Amino acid sequence: MAEPAKKVAQQTEDRLEDLAETVRKKFDKVTEGTYRDRIIAGRFAEDGDHAGERGRAETECKQD
């Protein structure tokens, strides 16, 4: 490859790496504290317990 083409290719690669890093940082910022994270942290554990009881109640009703 000619020297100017190598320089342009290197600059393009550097810019794409910078862009990828920026996108990663913004994605992490946007997804921080999402509903999924709160579930994993156990903040809705009580709600989950009640949902399980409803499921058991539905099963018991079907058997009657």
N, C-alpha and C positions, 0 to 999 in steps of 0.2 A: 504494500500500500504506500502511496505517496505520503510524505510527511504532513501536509495540510489535512489530508483525510484522516490520518491517525489522530491528529490534534482534535479535529471535530468529533471523532468517535469517542475520544476520552472525555471531552467536555460533555457530550451527550450522556455518557454513562454516569459521570459525576452528578449531573443534574437529575437524572432518573433516581439515583440512590438518595439524593437529598429529598426528592419528591416522595419517595417511598417512606422515608423516615418521618416526614411531615404527616403523611396520611396515617401512619401507625399511631403517632402521638395524638392526632385528632380523634381517631377511632377509639383509642383508650379513654380519652377524656369524655367522649359522648356516651360510651357504654359503662362508665363508672357509676356504680350504685343503681344498676337497673333492677327491674323486678326479679329477674333470674338470680342476680347476686343476693337479693334479700331472701329469696327462698333458700338458697344454698346456706346462707348465714343462719337459718332457722328462725327467722322472724315470724313466720306464719305456721309454726309447728302446731299451735293450738287449733287453728283452722283445719289443718290436715287431720288432726285427731277426730274432729267432729265429722269430717267427710267420711272417714273410715267407719264411724258409727252409723252413718246414714246407709252406707253400703251394706253393713251387716243387717240393719233393720229391713232393708229391701229384700235381702235374701231370706230372712225369717218370714216375711209376709208371703213370699212366693211359695214357701213350704206349707203354709196353712191351708 
